[in-house]
Amino acid sequence: MDRSIGVLVTQLAPGFERWDELLSLIMRAFAPMDGVIDPPSSAHLLSTESLRDKAGQETAFLALQDGRIAGCVFALERSADFYVGKLAVEAEFQGQGIGRRLMQAVEDFARNRNKPAIELQTRIELTANHATFARLGFRETARTAHQGYDRPTSITMRKELK
């Protein structure tokens, strides 16, 4: 059931200036992973400046609820697909279909750019995320280790677009 009615999902507009608000959203959304995933999330490396740079290299989508940023996702165009990263939804809005709508925006964008797939990585420890992405049509394609680790730390998941 889509309970995200009233939420506008839109591509990040030129002239966007709410970088502090966007960074705060990402940090709050990724905070529950602290102490759960190893190594820690790369979200901790973000700053308002690096987030602005990221948005200059990738396509970002926002979910807005009455003007408030309720969620975001970034998509990096690669030669054969889009890589999806930093999907974040405010805790109070989770479970309302906002993440699904943000992912749909990336899918639609990828199709419009004639890309046959979208891909993402999720951490080994985040089993609920694996199930959520599987329900969205993603399938595991690889397990990889961060530098310095001798065990898999991430699962690569891919969705073929029809």
Secondary structure, DSSP 8 states (H G I E B T S, - for coil): ----TTEEEEE--TT---HHHHHHHHHHHHGGGTTTSSS--GGGG--HHHHHHHHHHSEEEEEEETTEEEEEEEEEE-SSSEEEEEEEE-GGGTTSSHHHHHHHHHHHHHHHTT-SEEEEEEETT-HHHHHHHHHTT-EEEEEE--TT-SS--EEEEEEE--
